[in-house]
Amino acid sequence: MDRTVSTKAKGKSKKAKDRTEDALKTKNRLLSLRPLSIFFAFCLFTLTFLACGADERRGVPAGAQATVDRVTEEIAAGQDARVYEEASEEWRAAVSAEENGKILSRVRERLGRVESRALHTGREQQSADPPLSGHALELVYQTRFERASAMETFTLLERGGDWKLAGYYVNSDALK
């Protein structure tokens, strides 16, 4: 009987030793992967950071963003008539050329040039509500101008593959 207990004890001892060895092997494998996982986490963090900071406008169609950039440059250069001519029919129906000039010159005089802009919200409609029609985008930006900050809203309509300005609104205390 003593011999049976002794054999069972040896068997349990061997199983415990095997489990310990397996645990050590697993731990060593994990430790050898640790530098790799730290490197991967660092790369993932870096790529996420760069992707977020590199292009805030990634959800905006390229043609629409080009229109926003062009209109911004034309406003800064005092080319109000050109902004009006290139705008959609809906903008020209809602605002006279004279009103267009007053609105844009007020933004230019009170706020100055755009220094930075970050997309705050964007909304796309395939069938815009009247008075607009067709494929429309409403882009709201948090904008830092030379003299003040503002929320800028661009409403754009797609016409023949091009994006046209259909509305422009700036909300800033500097305009009050």
C-alpha positions as CSV (number, residue, x, y, z in Angstrom):
1,M,0.0,0.0,0.0
2,D,2.8,2.3,0.8
3,R,4.2,1.6,-2.7
4,T,0.9,2.6,-4.3
5,V,0.7,5.9,-2.5
6,S,4.3,6.5,-3.4
7,T,3.7,5.8,-7.1
8,K,0.6,8.1,-7.1
9,A,2.5,10.8,-5.4
10,K,5.3,10.5,-8.0
11,G,2.7,10.7,-10.8
12,K,1.1,13.8,-9.3
13,S,4.5,15.3,-8.8
14,K,5.5,14.7,-12.4
15,K,2.2,16.2,-13.6
16,A,2.8,19.3,-11.5
17,K,6.3,19.6,-12.8
18,D,5.1,19.3,-16.4
19,R,2.5,22.0,-15.8
20,T,5.2,24.2,-14.2
21,E,7.4,23.7,-17.2
22,D,4.6,24.4,-19.6
23,A,3.7,27.5,-17.8
24,L,7.4,28.7,-17.9
25,K,7.6,27.9,-21.6
26,T,4.4,29.9,-22.2
27,K,5.7,32.8,-20.1
28,N,9.0,32.8,-22.0
29,R,7.1,32.8,-25.3
30,L,5.0,35.7,-24.2
31,L,8.0,37.6,-22.9
32,S,9.7,37.0,-26.3
33,L,6.6,38.5,-28.0
34,R,6.5,41.5,-25.6
35,P,8.9,43.7,-27.5
36,L,6.9,42.9,-30.7
37,S,3.6,43.7,-29.0
38,I,5.0,47.0,-27.6
39,F,6.3,47.9,-31.1
40,F,2.9,47.0,-32.6
41,A,1.1,49.1,-30.0
42,F,3.4,52.0,-30.6
43,C,2.9,51.8,-34.4
44,L,-0.8,51.6,-34.0
45,F,-0.9,54.6,-31.7
46,T,1.4,56.6,-34.1
47,L,-0.6,55.7,-37.2
48,T,-3.9,56.6,-35.4
49,F,-2.4,59.9,-34.2
50,L,-1.1,60.8,-37.7
51,A,-4.2,59.7,-39.5
52,C,-6.4,61.9,-37.2
53,G,-4.1,64.9,-37.4
54,A,-3.1,64.6,-41.0
55,D,-6.4,65.2,-42.7
56,E,-9.4,66.4,-40.7
57,R,-11.3,66.5,-44.0
58,R,-11.0,62.9,-44.9
59,G,-14.8,62.4,-45.1
60,V,-15.3,65.4,-47.4
61,P,-15.3,64.6,-51.2
62,A,-12.2,66.0,-52.8
63,G,-14.1,68.2,-55.2
64,A,-16.2,69.7,-52.4
65,Q,-13.1,70.4,-50.3
66,A,-11.5,72.0,-53.4
67,T,-14.5,74.3,-53.7
68,V,-14.3,75.3,-50.0
69,D,-10.6,76.0,-50.4
70,R,-11.1,78.0,-53.6
71,V,-13.9,80.1,-52.1
72,T,-11.8,80.8,-49.1
73,E,-8.9,82.0,-51.3
74,E,-11.3,84.2,-53.4
75,I,-12.8,85.8,-50.3
76,A,-9.4,86.5,-48.8
77,A,-8.3,88.1,-52.2
78,G,-11.4,90.3,-52.3
79,Q,-12.8,88.4,-55.4
80,D,-16.4,88.6,-54.2
81,A,-17.8,88.9,-57.8
82,R,-16.0,85.8,-58.8
83,V,-17.4,83.9,-55.8
84,Y,-20.8,85.0,-56.9
85,E,-20.4,84.1,-60.5
86,E,-19.1,80.6,-59.7
87,A,-21.8,80.0,-57.0
88,S,-24.9,77.9,-57.7
89,E,-28.1,79.3,-59.2
90,E,-29.7,78.8,-55.8
91,W,-27.2,81.2,-54.1
92,R,-27.6,83.8,-56.8
93,A,-31.4,83.5,-56.5
94,A,-31.3,84.0,-52.7
95,V,-28.6,86.7,-52.6
96,S,-27.9,89.7,-54.9
97,A,-24.4,90.4,-56.2
98,E,-24.4,93.5,-54.0
99,E,-25.5,91.5,-50.8
100,N,-22.9,88.9,-51.7
101,G,-20.2,91.6,-51.7
102,K,-21.3,93.1,-48.4
103,I,-21.4,89.7,-46.7
104,L,-18.0,88.6,-47.9
105,S,-16.3,92.0,-47.3
106,R,-17.7,92.1,-43.7
107,V,-16.2,88.6,-43.0
108,R,-12.9,89.7,-44.5
109,E,-12.7,93.1,-42.6
110,R,-13.8,91.8,-39.2
111,L,-12.2,88.4,-39.1
112,G,-9.3,88.5,-41.6
113,R,-7.7,85.5,-43.3
114,V,-8.4,81.9,-42.4
115,E,-5.5,80.6,-40.3
116,S,-6.8,77.1,-39.6
117,R,-10.0,75.1,-40.1
118,A,-11.2,71.8,-38.6
119,L,-14.3,70.0,-39.8
120,H,-16.9,70.0,-37.0
121,T,-19.8,68.3,-38.7
122,G,-20.8,67.3,-42.2
123,R,-24.1,66.3,-43.5
124,E,-24.8,64.8,-47.0
125,Q,-28.2,64.6,-48.7
126,Q,-28.8,62.9,-52.0
127,S,-32.1,64.8,-52.4
128,A,-31.9,68.2,-50.6
129,D,-34.9,69.9,-49.2
130,P,-36.3,73.0,-51.0
131,P,-35.1,75.5,-52.0
132,L,-32.1,73.3,-52.7
133,S,-32.3,70.3,-54.9
134,G,-30.1,67.3,-55.7
135,H,-26.9,66.1,-54.0
136,A,-26.0,68.5,-51.2
137,L,-23.3,68.8,-48.5
138,E,-23.5,71.0,-45.4
139,L,-20.0,71.4,-43.9
140,V,-19.6,73.1,-40.6
141,Y,-16.0,74.1,-39.6
142,Q,-14.5,75.4,-36.5
143,T,-12.3,78.1,-38.0
144,R,-9.6,80.3,-36.6
145,F,-9.3,83.6,-38.5
146,E,-6.6,86.2,-38.0
147,R,-8.7,88.2,-35.6
148,A,-11.3,85.8,-34.1
149,S,-12.7,82.3,-34.1
150,A,-15.9,81.4,-35.8
151,M,-18.1,78.5,-36.9
152,E,-18.3,78.5,-40.7
153,T,-21.1,76.7,-42.6
154,F,-20.7,75.9,-46.3
155,T,-23.6,74.5,-48.2
156,L,-22.6,73.0,-51.5
157,L,-24.5,71.5,-54.4
158,E,-23.2,69.1,-56.9
159,R,-23.9,70.3,-60.4
160,G,-22.6,68.3,-63.4
161,G,-19.8,66.7,-61.3
162,D,-18.7,70.1,-59.8
163,W,-19.5,71.4,-56.3
164,K,-21.0,74.9,-56.2
165,L,-21.5,77.2,-53.3
166,A,-25.2,77.4,-52.4
167,G,-24.8,78.9,-48.9
168,Y,-22.2,80.5,-46.7
169,Y,-22.8,81.4,-43.1
170,V,-20.3,82.6,-40.4
171,N,-21.1,82.8,-36.8
172,S,-18.7,84.8,-34.6
173,D,-18.9,87.3,-31.8
174,A,-16.6,89.5,-34.0
175,L,-19.4,89.9,-36.5
176,K,-22.0,91.3,-34.0
